[in-house]
């Protein structure tokens, strides 16, 4: 499967509400027909999540249950929002608003600013780096280029997590942030940056969300107006929501339950920006009556690719890993993934270019091939190798298609030609013929120019318009040039770009949400994957998820490669990524462990019905816990403790005796955190003791009677066992002990009129969409 069909480019609009459901599998149909109440869609890679939620909206609209103007669908990039608008339009639900969080908030803020705040709204900065640099200079802190970028990122993280400058040092320490400078210096730069903005009447894109939240919180009349406008909400990529975006969503909802979220915790790759899967994983806790639908049928990738993806996550650890979905490929078998070791990076790039050339010669379109790497600096050697091989390529993250000068110019010329074609004296031609005639005067030819560079890029853009006109004519034979121009206008408004014919070069982050027939994952060495600055367990696990995203972009062909040295003749001391251990031939697994897995299906909410263990909640304040130490304590670190100190001392003395008799470290009996939790909870029976994280079935059997005796003030009478199998059920508090563990924490989770929309201009929306696209890059 390579070329996109005409039917998929220009599908016929369904003729009824029931027709919208045609072609959906049982789980996708369950999503589409769940139109009321909270709905959580847990969707693995390639399982058709966008198809499911757009058909849900369209079915509701076509069935008369949802009014298009009352539905707001939000996602995280302009491209994703544009794709959603395009699909909804094709399904007959064109009036639905599909926007990024920033674009939706900006439209509301601009409309309500005169009423809620008064005066002229401050100007939005396109880029904040220059002002951050000035703030650093005024704070007498010299920042080099990389520090400037990282401090800017820290300021953005602070704002989406609602951390003010004076709180930053403490919050950075508590969350173990990998800070670019001394936290006190970052806080000074942050405070100065905010003051400079106020002095100059500027706001940044994070302020758009913050100010919108502030207006909705402080002005009930404004909040009521927004809530009367929007009554149904859909949030895509919900695993990437930040605390600030979640707060905005809650204010939009105003306590109502008409919310549908879709996401996959295994694709959380933006935590450095403040994104967190906690809201997705805790959805059923916050909404006990929610309907939860799991999509695990993978329609994108072959069993070989899916098997590798499942194996990669099968070795994962942590909160998100406990909720992973086990994908089931729906495709015919294909070729096995290819693992290749090269002596140096140029050889790796040349090898990838040769294999890409072979695939193209075998009939795979260049636009269906991608080279994905961890950081953008890796692209240069692949650009050169592909150019030397005569293979066209495009860099993902470059200027958006409809904003390219040649595409804007082509649009104006085609619009003029469409008006001229309406003259009765003109000789009728097909739409593609007219498009070719117009664009041939601006650099298009039937054969591409030699080499690469600006001339080739221009030709590729025009060629994409020609191919689109050909597909359009096949799908709509009676259409005229004016109809094609109208199609281009609609696609430009939706940012629904045609395919540019070239191999895609992109970072793994930029590849999120895309797919190709053939994917080359390159540079897979320790220090690059995982990246060298991934220090903590959670940072390393995010790197694993990033590689998982890369693997699941491939439909058919998957190549994974690494180089032993950077340059020819180098020492060759690099090692292949640890994530491939146990997956590539000849390698041994690193502590593989089974995850929760997951089967597709529907789980209806039932407030009081018993369910399997869900996210661990603080027993004091009720917040969902994600930190391992807090989970063991079953409370937030900051929440008050009701520790029985005498019991804690007795437990520690007993543990020392057990450890000495067993010849094991003390943490192999119980860690300090587990003992603290026992001394705080003071369980009176085995059920209460077993509920404490870190007390698995084996430890309950070995030590349960002794611990319960100590909790009642009695003396334990059991003798230490000769051996503690496997060194225990839990990891040590300091991270030096064995991982393992019988009790995975968390197993199941639940998981008309437009009063202000019509009055809003389109320009600011484009600015907000551009910001979202910048964030994606």
Beta strands, then each sheet from edge to edge (+ up, - down):
strand 1: 39-43
strand 2: 71-75
strand 3: 97-100
strand 4: 123-124
strand 5: 202-203
strand 6: 232-235
strand 7: 259-263
strand 8: 291-295
strand 9: 297-298
strand 10: 328-329
strand 11: 338-344
strand 12: 369-373
strand 13: 393-395
strand 14: 503-507
strand 15: 516-521
strand 16: 554-565
strand 17: 601-603
sheet 1: 3+ 2+ 6+ 7+ 1+ 8+ 17-
sheet 2: 4+ 5+
sheet 3: 9+ 10+
sheet 4: 11+ 16+ 15+ 12+ 14+ 13+
end
